[in-house]
């Protein structure tokens, strides 16, 4: 009987801890879905969806050191100056801080930039903030990775 009581006690503790683990996992899943939607919107030219994902205060510190606002970033894509053809994320990690979450990882982007085809490899930091019931991307920082030799 002691074995059953011990097992039930352990099960109770595990179940009590699960809601917190489930919330964290769901935030990670939700943000990864939103990260993929952002790339899909850029590749597909869905500027309305991209606009909805970015906070009005969004800013982007590019890998070249430039600072772009939300409007400037969307206009760069809309104008055709930068055309994203393919985007692959790897090594992504989500860190949840309640109303704010950080997503870090590595991205490989095939882009036509000012008429020239390029593949960009960068490490990024995305800052997402809860806006009511939804998440908005408020900041992006990118750093080019060194060329592999």
BELTANOR-V753870 format. One line per field, one symbol per residue. burial: I if it has 9 or more other C-alpha atoms within 8 Angstrom, else O. Layout:
# BELTANOR-V753870
burial->???
This chain:
# BELTANOR-V753870
burial->OOOOOOOOOOOOOOOOOOOOOOOIOOIIOOIOOIOOOIIIIIIOOIIOIIIOIIIOOIIIIIIOOOOIIIOOIIOIIIOOIIIIIOIOIOOIOIOIOOOIIIIIIIIIIIIIIOOOOOOIIIIIIIIIIIOOOOIIIIIIIIIIOOOOO
